[in-house]
Amino acid sequence: MTRLTPPTDHDYIVLGIGGVGSAALYHLAKRGADVLGIDQYPPGHDKGSSHGDSRLIRLVYFEHPDYVPLLRSAFELWRALEVDSGDELLKMTGLLQAGPAEGEVITGLLKAAQIHNLKMEQLTSEAANRRFPGINLKAEQTAIFDENAGILKVEDCVKTHVKLAQKHGARLKSGQAIGWEQEKNRISVSVGEETLYCQKLVITPGAWAGDLLPALNPFLEIRRKTMFWFDKHLPQHQLHNNFPVFFVEDEGHNFYGFPAMDKKGVKMADHQGGEVISSPAELGDSLDASALLKTVGALAQYLPDVGDHLAHYTNCMYTMSHDEHFIVGQYPSSANVHFVAGLSGHGFKFATVLGQIMADLSMTGKTQHPISFLDPDRFQI
Ligand SMILES: Cc1cc2nc3c(=O)[nH]c(=O)nc-3n(C[C@H](O)[C@H](O)[C@H](O)COP(=O)(O)OP(=O)(O)OC[C@H]3O[C@@H](n4cnc5c(N)ncnc54)[C@H](O)[C@@H]3O)c2cc1C
């Protein structure tokens, strides 16, 4: 008897089991697919872009209104994951955003809210400071409170996706993939000395996109970002039970702060800036003194009750696309290879829905989620 297709080890391989890959593994396994996940590090590791305790999720999206429908699905999927697993992953806190009335953040929020008919509260900085004792916005800033926002426990989200994927039959392999190749009727993936074969490949490489998705290389840039935690004089009201996350546009910076979730204290960082590095191997664990100085300045302005004692810091990577929007779709000339890349420092909240989109595309070639604005074709890849 003639075989129609050459033998493979697995029908599906997901390469890169971080934020998005763990979700793709879960969605594929849940649908009964024979799937293997490969990663060079264990789930929830701190070498990529999905670590540092917390990630903000929010509904009114200043970056681009087309993310809002994806966010609605993401919220639903995170909640469904909590139900499936019994793990608490998402804590709703609300989000206070502020900046100049004509700045990118405030105008973007108003636009997204208008297009999608979303509820949010516009406040003067004085009213916001009164409502959230401990916050000290500048008089000239405008504020918007979005109650549909909260904190995802980032490492737990990855581990839960992997745990449930395995429960649904997914396998996990530890190792660094050195490359993949589209052969006539199957795809080969080289991991060390070993070659594995699959019918469909999902690549979710985070900052390693340049190695695994070389066609994207000219459109991506990796930035080293440092998050800082401050632990002294932590007023009770700034614990996560009753204090929102905040995000402030301030003269070329976008400072954000998370209420204390444990003894490490309040987490603060700047969404802007960061040193450009040529590969994840350069991430390192050195402290960026100039980022610390700017963050301490923002802490003194926006959370003046919190002392500037640094309890902890960690380095992480943003993989910026040229327009700062995600790149999601089929790899050029490889009908059975789909990928997510260039999450540009705002992708974790979407990990569940991007994982579902990867499962849709690799299993059926299409998805009902509205992702045309994220199509790789916009870069003529
Ligand atoms: C400081 C900081 C703050 C952020 N804040 C927010 C926020 O508040 N809200 C938000 O939504 N987003 C935020 N983001 C962005 C978000 O965290 C990232 O967009 C998201 O986590 C990226 O997920 P990923 O799956 O693409 O990458 P990763 O989670 O890094 O996963 C990629 C995986 O691929 C594996 N891999 C790569 N190459 C290979 C190979 N050759 N062989 C084997 N394995 C390989 C890696 O080991 C890694 O596990 C932040 C990011 C940072 C750095």
The ligand as an SDF file (V2000), in Angstrom:
LIG
                    3D

 53 58  0  0  0  0  0  0  0  0999 V2000
    8.7900   44.3440   31.4750 C   0  0  0  0  0  0  0  0  0  0  0  0
    7.6070   43.8670   30.6850 C   0  0  0  0  0  0  0  0  0  0  0  0
    6.3400   44.2790   31.0450 C   0  0  0  0  0  0  0  0  0  0  0  0
    5.2300   43.8890   30.2960 C   0  0  0  0  0  0  0  0  0  0  0  0
    3.9880   44.2650   30.6920 N   0  0  0  0  0  0  0  0  0  0  0  0
    2.9110   43.8030   30.0180 C   0  0  0  0  0  0  0  0  0  0  0  0
    1.6000   44.0330   30.5130 C   0  0  0  0  0  0  0  0  0  0  0  0
    1.4160   44.6300   31.5820 O   0  0  0  0  0  0  0  0  0  0  0  0
    0.5440   43.5350   29.7970 N   0  0  0  0  0  0  0  0  0  0  0  0
    0.7140   42.8370   28.6360 C   0  0  0  0  0  0  0  0  0  0  0  0
   -0.2770   42.4390   28.0390 O   0  0  0  0  0  0  0  0  0  0  0  0
    1.9470   42.5810   28.1580 N   0  0  0  0  0  0  0  0  0  0  0  0
    3.0390   43.0300   28.8190 C   0  0  0  0  0  0  0  0  0  0  0  0
    4.2990   42.7450   28.3770 N   0  0  0  0  0  0  0  0  0  0  0  0
    4.4660   42.0210   27.1100 C   0  0  0  0  0  0  0  0  0  0  0  0
    4.2280   40.5430   27.2550 C   0  0  0  0  0  0  0  0  0  0  0  0
    4.7170   40.0790   28.4910 O   0  0  0  0  0  0  0  0  0  0  0  0
    4.8710   39.8180   26.0970 C   0  0  0  0  0  0  0  0  0  0  0  0
    4.3480   40.3680   24.8920 O   0  0  0  0  0  0  0  0  0  0  0  0
    4.5440   38.3380   26.1180 C   0  0  0  0  0  0  0  0  0  0  0  0
    4.7850   37.7850   27.3890 O   0  0  0  0  0  0  0  0  0  0  0  0
    5.3950   37.6200   25.0760 C   0  0  0  0  0  0  0  0  0  0  0  0
    5.0190   36.2640   25.0420 O   0  0  0  0  0  0  0  0  0  0  0  0
    5.7000   35.2990   23.9820 P   0  0  0  0  0  0  0  0  0  0  0  0
    5.0180   33.9910   24.0870 O   0  0  0  0  0  0  0  0  0  0  0  0
    5.7500   35.9690   22.6420 O   0  0  0  0  0  0  0  0  0  0  0  0
    7.2410   35.2080   24.4450 O   0  0  0  0  0  0  0  0  0  0  0  0
    7.8670   34.3130   25.6050 P   0  0  0  0  0  0  0  0  0  0  0  0
    6.9190   34.1700   26.7230 O   0  0  0  0  0  0  0  0  0  0  0  0
    9.2250   34.8420   25.8820 O   0  0  0  0  0  0  0  0  0  0  0  0
    7.9570   32.8710   24.9550 O   0  0  0  0  0  0  0  0  0  0  0  0
    8.8370   32.5310   23.9120 C   0  0  0  0  0  0  0  0  0  0  0  0
    9.3200   31.1390   24.2330 C   0  0  0  0  0  0  0  0  0  0  0  0
    9.9620   30.5720   23.1130 O   0  0  0  0  0  0  0  0  0  0  0  0
   11.0360   29.8030   23.5640 C   0  0  0  0  0  0  0  0  0  0  0  0
   11.9750   29.6460   22.4640 N   0  0  0  0  0  0  0  0  0  0  0  0
   12.3820   30.6010   21.6050 C   0  0  0  0  0  0  0  0  0  0  0  0
   13.2480   30.0900   20.7190 N   0  0  0  0  0  0  0  0  0  0  0  0
   13.3820   28.7810   21.0110 C   0  0  0  0  0  0  0  0  0  0  0  0
   14.1450   27.7280   20.4490 C   0  0  0  0  0  0  0  0  0  0  0  0
   14.9350   27.9290   19.3930 N   0  0  0  0  0  0  0  0  0  0  0  0
   14.0530   26.4990   20.9770 N   0  0  0  0  0  0  0  0  0  0  0  0
   13.2390   26.2740   22.0580 C   0  0  0  0  0  0  0  0  0  0  0  0
   12.5010   27.2430   22.6390 N   0  0  0  0  0  0  0  0  0  0  0  0
   12.5710   28.4810   22.1190 C   0  0  0  0  0  0  0  0  0  0  0  0
   11.6000   30.6350   24.7140 C   0  0  0  0  0  0  0  0  0  0  0  0
   12.4180   29.8830   25.5690 O   0  0  0  0  0  0  0  0  0  0  0  0
   10.3380   31.1290   25.3750 C   0  0  0  0  0  0  0  0  0  0  0  0
    9.8980   30.2690   26.3920 O   0  0  0  0  0  0  0  0  0  0  0  0
    5.4130   43.0960   29.1270 C   0  0  0  0  0  0  0  0  0  0  0  0
    6.6980   42.6520   28.7840 C   0  0  0  0  0  0  0  0  0  0  0  0
    7.7810   43.0190   29.5610 C   0  0  0  0  0  0  0  0  0  0  0  0
    9.1600   42.5390   29.1570 C   0  0  0  0  0  0  0  0  0  0  0  0
  1  2  1  0
  2  3  1  0
  2 52  2  0
  3  4  2  0
  4  5  1  0
  4 50  1  0
  5  6  2  0
  6  7  1  0
  6 13  1  0
  7  8  2  0
  7  9  1  0
  9 10  1  0
 10 11  2  0
 10 12  1  0
 12 13  2  0
 13 14  1  0
 14 15  1  0
 14 50  1  0
 15 16  1  0
 16 17  1  0
 16 18  1  0
 18 19  1  0
 18 20  1  0
 20 21  1  0
 20 22  1  0
 22 23  1  0
 23 24  1  0
 24 25  2  0
 24 26  1  0
 24 27  1  0
 27 28  1  0
 28 29  2  0
 28 30  1  0
 28 31  1  0
 31 32  1  0
 32 33  1  0
 33 34  1  0
 33 48  1  0
 34 35  1  0
 35 36  1  0
 35 46  1  0
 36 37  1  0
 36 45  1  0
 37 38  2  0
 38 39  1  0
 39 40  1  0
 39 45  2  0
 40 41  1  0
 40 42  2  0
 42 43  1  0
 43 44  2  0
 44 45  1  0
 46 47  1  0
 46 48  1  0
 48 49  1  0
 50 51  2  0
 51 52  1  0
 52 53  1  0
M  END
$$$$
